[in-house]
């Protein structure tokens, strides 16, 4: 079949003679608005070309491009190559620029557009109609950017993350996992984070030739600050209910039609979902939820697993880790009857003796903790850090295990650092020695707590625990 390929005419010529051609395709978008920098072996994507059909006929469109100076080593890829548009319909096409490893560095002019494909008799006629032009700079030096988005506790947050080039602000890369990696040209860049379409935070930075740049973006979002599931038993050890308590920290915005759902599994299989609370508007800051859970079919020996989920307008915003509760036959009330010579009164006596022994152990541990050799001497918050001064009064070295900061009076956890380090990089606090631990406070939540109700700073080691209260 014969084919006239008018689309092979230079698109630059089309830009100058578009008025002489019967235009049935509308071409717009932001592709022309940027000057692109692509490192050798790199990729840049995100710009748009909008193709519209202003006619009253259905048309078939094929996307085309041209590179000047001509080369096959700088390629343009479209999110859709060919498509059909109904009268009045429009389609957004995303453009990706790719420079091969052996692409010569330099400045290129890239023109993108669409051509209408018509069948005239036995011939297929391609008619160019409109185009957009941009300058693409291929650089010989590539740099690597790695971005991670975290909440104020340091946990990775799976939010929409966008990498933009400055000053033109064209999009280079996008992800919804909270982790982003891209090979880029040296220059200035900006990272933005979004949750459910709402802007959370951004940061700007510069990357040099062949540099590997690590960027951490802290966002205020929605997450569970605390969650626990504990059995409530009577004097005979029978379980009555599971005491469920959770605290939601909302640093994002008030959430409409919020619902707290308790998801329960039994021996690894889903059992039931229970609505713990429904509120028209979940406020900012911390909200505590409590619930006494009893299985619909009663307690049975086995493993119960609990997880709390937060929804707003039916959309999942946060979930907790899974907490497990082992229910023994005795707890479920299905244990065998006492054997010969063992009276119920004696069984209760054994229970009381056991409880008394546990109480003695707990009191002893409490007293030992209070008399521990670790002292929290001072704590100062400022410049995005909390500096904690610690003293070891023992002759033995102390291994740093954990540092916690609790806001008063609620004792809500503001920071929880496992295996903290001294400013010199050591994980040990030498006997009869002092040291300073630095805790990140980029969002200022620790200092804010110190200025309001105060905080408890607790340092745990292998030879004891020390804690003290501080208020600005």
C-alpha positions as CSV (number, residue, x, y, z in Angstrom):
1,X,0.0,0.0,0.0
2,X,1.3,3.4,-0.9
3,X,1.9,5.9,1.9
4,X,2.7,9.6,1.8
5,X,4.7,10.4,4.9
6,X,4.3,14.1,5.2
7,X,5.2,13.7,8.9
8,X,8.8,13.2,7.9
9,X,9.0,16.9,6.9
10,X,11.0,18.8,9.5
11,X,8.8,19.8,12.3
12,X,10.7,23.1,12.7
13,X,9.4,24.0,9.2
14,X,5.9,23.2,10.4
15,X,6.2,25.8,13.1
16,X,6.8,28.4,10.5
17,X,4.2,27.2,8.0
18,X,1.4,26.0,10.3
19,X,-0.9,28.6,9.0
20,X,-0.6,27.2,5.5
21,X,-1.7,23.7,6.7
22,X,-5.3,22.7,7.5
23,X,-4.9,22.3,11.3
24,X,-7.2,19.7,12.8
25,X,-5.0,19.1,15.9
26,X,-4.6,21.5,18.9
27,X,-1.2,21.3,20.6
28,X,-0.4,22.9,23.9
29,X,1.3,22.0,27.2
30,X,4.4,23.0,29.2
31,X,7.0,21.2,27.2
32,X,8.2,24.4,25.5
33,X,8.5,26.3,28.9
34,X,11.7,24.7,30.1
35,X,15.3,24.2,29.3
36,X,16.1,20.6,30.1
37,X,19.4,19.2,31.4
38,X,19.9,15.5,30.8
39,X,23.1,13.7,31.9
40,X,24.6,11.1,29.7
41,X,22.8,7.9,30.4
42,X,20.1,9.8,32.3
43,X,16.4,10.4,31.9
44,X,14.1,13.4,32.4
45,X,10.3,13.0,32.4
46,X,7.2,14.7,33.6
47,X,6.6,17.5,31.0
48,X,3.2,17.5,29.2
49,X,1.9,17.9,25.6
50,X,-1.8,18.3,25.4
51,X,-3.4,17.2,22.1
52,X,-7.0,18.3,21.4
53,X,-9.5,17.8,18.6
54,X,-11.4,21.0,17.9
55,X,-13.1,19.6,14.8
56,X,-16.4,17.8,14.5
57,X,-14.8,14.7,13.2
58,X,-13.1,11.7,14.8
59,X,-9.3,11.9,14.2
60,X,-6.4,9.5,14.6
61,X,-3.2,11.0,16.0
62,X,0.4,9.9,16.0
63,X,3.0,11.6,18.2
64,X,6.3,12.6,16.5
65,X,9.5,14.4,17.4
66,X,12.6,15.8,15.8
67,X,16.1,16.4,17.3
68,X,18.5,19.0,15.9
69,X,21.4,18.3,15.4
70,X,19.9,15.0,14.3
71,X,20.9,12.0,16.4
72,X,19.4,8.7,17.5
73,X,21.3,8.9,20.8
74,X,18.9,11.5,22.3
75,X,15.4,10.0,22.2
76,X,11.9,11.2,23.0
77,X,9.4,8.8,24.4
78,X,5.7,9.5,24.8
79,X,3.3,8.0,27.4
80,X,1.0,7.2,24.4
81,X,2.3,7.0,20.8
82,X,-0.9,6.7,18.8
83,X,-4.6,7.3,19.8
84,X,-8.0,8.4,18.6
85,X,-9.7,11.6,19.6
86,X,-13.5,12.2,19.4
87,X,-14.8,15.7,18.5
88,X,-13.9,18.1,21.3
89,X,-11.8,15.5,23.2
90,X,-8.3,16.2,24.5
91,X,-5.5,14.0,25.8
92,X,-2.5,14.7,28.0
93,X,0.7,13.0,26.8
94,X,3.8,12.9,29.1
95,X,7.2,13.3,27.5
96,X,10.4,11.5,28.5
97,X,13.8,12.5,27.3
98,X,16.6,9.9,27.3
99,X,20.3,10.4,26.5
100,X,22.3,7.3,25.6
101,X,25.6,6.5,27.4
102,X,27.4,7.5,24.2
103,X,25.3,10.6,23.4
104,X,27.6,13.6,22.6
105,X,27.3,16.4,25.2
106,X,25.9,19.7,24.0
107,X,22.8,21.7,23.2
108,X,20.0,20.2,21.2
109,X,16.7,21.6,19.9
110,X,13.9,19.1,20.4
111,X,10.5,19.6,18.7
112,X,7.5,17.5,19.7
113,X,4.0,17.5,18.2
114,X,1.2,15.4,16.6
115,X,0.2,14.5,13.1
116,X,-3.2,13.5,11.9
117,X,-3.4,10.1,10.1
118,X,-6.1,10.0,7.3
119,X,-7.0,7.2,5.0
120,X,-7.5,8.7,1.4
121,X,-8.3,5.9,-0.9
122,X,-5.5,3.4,-0.8
123,X,-3.1,6.0,0.7
124,X,-2.4,6.8,4.4
125,X,-1.8,10.6,4.7
126,X,0.0,12.0,7.7
127,X,-0.6,15.8,8.2
128,X,1.5,17.6,10.8
129,X,-0.4,20.1,12.8
130,X,1.4,22.3,15.4
131,X,4.4,21.5,17.6
132,X,6.3,22.6,20.7
133,X,10.0,23.4,20.8
134,X,12.5,23.2,23.7
135,X,16.2,23.3,24.3
136,X,17.8,20.1,25.8
137,X,21.3,20.2,27.2
138,X,23.1,16.9,27.4
139,X,25.8,17.0,30.1
140,X,28.8,14.7,30.4
141,X,28.7,14.6,34.2
142,X,25.9,12.8,36.1
143,X,25.0,13.0,39.8
144,X,22.8,10.7,41.9
145,X,20.1,12.1,44.2
146,X,18.5,9.8,46.8
147,X,15.5,11.2,48.7
148,X,13.7,9.7,51.7
149,X,10.6,11.3,53.3
150,X,10.2,10.6,57.0
151,X,7.8,11.7,59.8
152,X,8.9,13.3,63.0
153,X,9.8,9.9,64.5
154,X,12.1,9.0,61.6
155,X,9.8,6.5,60.0
156,X,9.6,6.5,56.2
157,X,6.2,7.9,55.1
158,X,4.8,6.6,51.8
159,X,3.6,9.9,50.3
160,X,3.8,11.4,46.9
161,X,7.4,12.7,46.3
162,X,8.3,14.9,43.4
163,X,11.8,16.0,42.3
164,X,11.9,19.3,40.4
165,X,14.8,21.1,38.6
166,X,15.4,24.7,39.5
167,X,14.8,27.4,38.4
168,X,12.4,26.1,35.8
169,X,10.7,23.7,38.2
170,X,10.1,21.0,35.6
171,X,9.5,17.5,37.0
172,X,12.3,15.0,36.8
173,X,11.0,12.1,38.9
174,X,8.0,11.2,40.9
175,X,7.1,8.3,43.4
176,X,4.5,7.4,45.9
177,X,6.7,5.3,48.2
178,X,8.5,8.1,50.1
179,X,11.8,7.0,48.5
180,X,13.1,8.5,45.3
181,X,16.4,8.0,43.4
182,X,17.4,9.8,40.1
183,X,20.5,10.4,38.0
184,X,20.6,14.1,37.2
185,X,22.8,16.8,35.8
186,X,24.7,19.0,38.3
187,X,22.6,21.9,39.5
188,X,19.9,23.1,41.9
189,X,16.8,20.9,42.7
190,X,13.7,20.9,44.9
191,X,11.9,18.0,46.5
192,X,8.2,18.3,47.4
193,X,6.0,15.9,49.4
194,X,2.2,15.6,49.1
195,X,-0.4,13.5,51.0
196,X,-3.8,12.9,49.4
197,X,-3.0,15.8,47.0
198,X,-2.1,18.2,49.8
199,X,1.3,19.9,50.1
200,X,3.3,18.7,53.2
201,X,6.8,20.1,52.9
202,X,9.7,20.8,50.5
203,X,13.4,21.5,50.5
204,X,15.9,22.9,48.0
205,X,19.5,21.8,47.6
206,X,22.4,21.8,45.1
207,X,24.3,18.8,43.8
208,X,27.8,18.9,42.2
209,X,29.4,16.9,39.4
210,X,29.4,13.1,40.1
211,X,28.1,13.7,43.6
212,X,25.9,11.3,45.5
213,X,23.4,13.4,47.4
214,X,21.3,12.0,50.3
215,X,18.3,14.2,51.1
216,X,16.0,13.6,54.1
217,X,12.6,15.5,54.0
218,X,10.7,15.6,57.3
219,X,6.9,15.9,57.0
220,X,4.1,16.4,59.5
221,X,1.5,13.8,58.7
222,X,-0.8,11.3,60.4
223,X,0.4,8.3,62.3
224,X,-0.2,6.2,65.4
225,X,2.0,7.4,68.3
226,X,1.2,4.5,70.6
227,X,-0.8,1.2,70.6
228,X,-1.2,-1.6,73.0
229,X,-3.5,-4.6,73.6
230,X,-3.4,-6.0,77.1
231,X,-5.5,-8.8,78.8
232,X,-7.8,-7.8,81.7
233,X,-8.1,-10.9,83.9
234,X,-9.9,-11.7,87.2
235,X,-8.4,-13.2,90.3
236,X,-8.7,-16.6,88.8
237,X,-6.8,-15.7,85.7
238,X,-9.8,-15.7,83.4
239,X,-9.7,-13.1,80.7
240,X,-12.7,-10.8,80.6
241,X,-11.6,-8.4,77.8
242,X,-8.6,-7.1,75.9
243,X,-7.9,-3.5,76.8
244,X,-7.1,-1.7,73.6
245,X,-5.5,1.8,73.7
246,X,-4.1,3.8,70.9
247,X,-3.0,7.4,70.3
248,X,-3.2,9.1,66.9
249,X,-0.9,12.0,66.2
250,X,-2.4,14.2,63.5
251,X,0.1,16.7,62.2
252,X,-1.5,17.0,58.8
253,X,-4.9,18.7,59.0
254,X,-8.3,18.0,60.7
255,X,-9.7,14.9,59.0
256,X,-13.4,14.7,58.3
257,X,-15.6,11.6,59.0
258,X,-12.8,9.8,60.7
259,X,-13.2,6.2,61.9
260,X,-11.0,4.1,64.1
261,X,-11.3,0.4,63.2
262,X,-9.9,-2.5,65.2
263,X,-8.9,-5.4,62.9
264,X,-8.7,-8.8,64.8
265,X,-7.2,-12.1,63.6
266,X,-7.3,-15.5,65.4
267,X,-4.4,-17.9,64.8
268,X,-3.4,-16.0,61.7
269,X,-6.8,-15.8,60.1
270,X,-9.0,-12.7,59.9
271,X,-11.7,-12.8,62.6
272,X,-13.6,-9.5,62.6
273,X,-13.3,-5.8,62.2
274,X,-14.8,-3.6,64.9
275,X,-15.5,0.1,64.7
276,X,-13.9,1.6,67.8
277,X,-14.9,5.2,67.2
278,X,-16.5,7.5,64.6
279,X,-15.9,11.2,64.9
280,X,-17.0,14.0,62.5
281,X,-13.6,15.7,62.7
282,X,-10.3,14.3,63.9
283,X,-8.5,17.3,65.3
284,X,-4.8,18.1,65.1
285,X,-2.3,16.9,67.7
286,X,-2.9,13.8,69.8
287,X,-6.2,11.9,70.3
288,X,-6.4,8.8,72.5
289,X,-8.9,6.0,71.8
290,X,-9.7,3.2,74.3
291,X,-11.8,0.1,73.8
292,X,-12.6,-3.1,75.7
293,X,-12.7,-5.9,73.2
294,X,-14.5,-9.2,73.6
295,X,-14.7,-11.7,70.7
296,X,-18.2,-12.1,69.3
297,X,-18.0,-15.9,69.9
298,X,-16.2,-15.6,73.2
299,X,-12.5,-16.2,74.0
300,X,-10.8,-19.4,72.8
301,X,-7.3,-20.7,73.5
302,X,-5.0,-19.5,70.8
303,X,-3.3,-16.3,69.4
304,X,-5.3,-13.2,68.9
305,X,-3.7,-10.4,66.7
306,X,-4.8,-6.8,66.8
307,X,-4.2,-3.8,64.5
308,X,-5.8,-0.4,64.5
309,X,-6.6,1.5,61.3
310,X,-7.5,5.1,60.7
311,X,-9.9,6.1,57.9
312,X,-11.1,9.5,56.7
313,X,-14.0,9.6,54.2
314,X,-13.3,5.9,53.6
315,X,-9.6,6.5,52.7
316,X,-6.9,4.8,54.8
317,X,-4.5,7.3,56.4
318,X,-2.6,5.3,59.0
319,X,-2.3,1.9,60.6
320,X,-0.5,0.4,63.6
321,X,1.9,-2.5,63.9
322,X,0.3,-5.8,64.9
323,X,0.0,-6.7,68.6
324,X,-0.5,-10.3,69.6
325,X,-2.2,-11.8,72.7
326,X,-1.7,-15.4,73.7
327,X,-4.8,-16.8,75.4
328,X,-4.2,-20.0,77.4
329,X,-6.8,-22.6,78.1
330,X,-6.9,-21.4,81.7
331,X,-7.5,-17.8,80.6
332,X,-10.3,-18.9,78.3
333,X,-11.8,-21.0,81.1
334,X,-11.5,-24.4,79.4
335,X,-8.8,-25.9,81.7
336,X,-9.3,-29.3,83.2
337,X,-10.8,-29.6,86.7
338,X,-8.4,-29.8,89.7
339,X,-6.9,-33.3,90.2
340,X,-7.5,-35.4,93.3
341,X,-6.4,-33.8,96.5
342,X,-6.2,-30.3,95.0
343,X,-9.0,-28.1,96.2
344,X,-10.1,-24.9,94.6
345,X,-9.0,-22.9,97.6
346,X,-5.5,-24.3,97.3
347,X,-5.4,-23.3,93.6
348,X,-6.4,-19.8,94.5
349,X,-3.7,-19.7,97.2
350,X,-1.1,-20.6,94.6
351,X,-2.4,-17.8,92.4
352,X,-2.1,-15.3,95.2
353,X,1.4,-16.5,96.1
354,X,2.4,-16.1,92.5
355,X,1.0,-12.6,92.2
356,X,2.7,-11.6,95.4
357,X,6.0,-12.9,94.1
358,X,5.6,-10.9,90.9
359,X,4.8,-7.8,92.9
360,X,7.9,-8.2,95.0
361,X,10.0,-8.6,91.8
362,X,8.4,-5.5,90.3
363,X,9.0,-3.4,93.4
364,X,12.6,-4.6,93.5
365,X,13.2,-3.7,89.9
366,X,11.6,-0.3,90.5
367,X,13.9,0.4,93.4
368,X,16.9,-0.8,91.5
369,X,15.9,1.5,88.6
370,X,15.6,4.5,90.9
371,X,19.0,3.8,92.3
372,X,20.6,3.1,88.9
373,X,24.1,4.5,88.2
374,X,23.0,6.4,85.1
375,X,22.1,10.1,85.6
376,X,20.5,12.4,83.1
377,X,22.3,15.7,84.1
378,X,21.0,18.2,81.6
379,X,18.9,18.5,78.4
380,X,18.9,21.5,76.1
381,X,16.8,21.9,72.9
382,X,17.7,24.3,70.1
383,X,19.0,24.6,66.5
384,X,17.0,21.5,65.5
385,X,18.7,19.3,68.1
386,X,18.2,18.0,71.7
387,X,21.5,17.7,73.6
388,X,21.3,15.3,76.5
389,X,24.1,15.3,79.1
390,X,24.6,11.9,80.7
391,X,26.7,10.7,83.7
392,X,27.8,7.2,84.6
393,X,28.5,7.0,88.3
394,X,29.5,3.3,88.1
395,X,33.0,2.0,87.5
396,X,31.6,-0.2,84.7
397,X,31.1,0.9,81.1
398,X,27.5,1.3,80.1
399,X,26.1,0.3,76.7
400,X,23.6,2.8,75.5
401,X,20.4,1.0,74.6
402,X,17.6,3.5,74.2
403,X,16.7,7.2,74.7
404,X,13.1,8.3,75.0
405,X,11.5,11.7,75.4
406,X,8.0,11.8,76.9
407,X,5.9,15.0,76.9
408,X,4.3,16.0,80.1
409,X,1.7,15.7,81.6
410,X,0.3,13.1,79.2
411,X,3.6,11.3,78.9
412,X,3.1,11.0,75.1
413,X,6.2,9.8,73.4
414,X,7.9,12.5,71.4
415,X,11.1,10.7,70.5
416,X,12.3,7.1,70.8
417,X,15.9,6.5,69.7
418,X,17.2,2.9,69.8
419,X,21.0,2.4,70.3
420,X,21.8,6.1,70.5
421,X,25.4,7.3,70.1
422,X,27.4,9.9,71.9
423,X,28.6,12.9,69.9
424,X,32.0,11.3,69.5
425,X,30.3,8.3,67.8
426,X,30.7,5.9,70.7
427,X,27.8,3.6,71.9
428,X,29.4,3.2,75.3
429,X,29.4,5.6,78.3
430,X,32.7,4.8,80.1
431,X,32.7,4.2,83.9
432,X,32.8,7.3,86.0
433,X,32.5,9.3,82.7
434,X,30.1,11.8,81.2
435,X,28.9,12.2,77.6
436,X,26.5,14.0,75.4
437,X,23.8,12.4,73.2
438,X,22.3,14.5,70.3
439,X,18.7,13.8,69.2
440,X,17.3,15.3,66.0
441,X,14.5,17.8,66.5
442,X,14.1,19.2,63.0
443,X,10.4,19.9,63.4
444,X,10.8,21.5,66.9
445,X,8.4,19.1,68.6
446,X,10.7,18.3,71.5
447,X,11.4,22.0,72.2
448,X,7.7,22.8,71.9
449,X,7.0,20.1,74.5
450,X,9.7,21.5,76.8
451,X,8.1,25.0,76.5
452,X,4.6,23.8,77.3
453,X,4.3,21.0,80.0
454,X,7.9,19.9,80.0
455,X,9.4,16.5,79.2
456,X,10.9,13.4,80.7
457,X,14.2,12.4,79.2
458,X,14.9,8.7,79.9
459,X,18.2,7.0,79.0
460,X,18.4,3.2,79.2
461,X,21.6,1.2,79.5
462,X,22.6,-2.4,80.3
463,X,23.6,-1.4,83.8
464,X,20.6,0.9,84.7
465,X,18.2,3.5,83.7
466,X,18.3,7.3,84.3
467,X,15.7,9.9,83.8
468,X,15.0,13.5,84.7
469,X,12.3,16.1,84.0
470,X,13.1,19.3,82.1
471,X,11.2,22.4,81.2
472,X,12.2,25.6,79.4
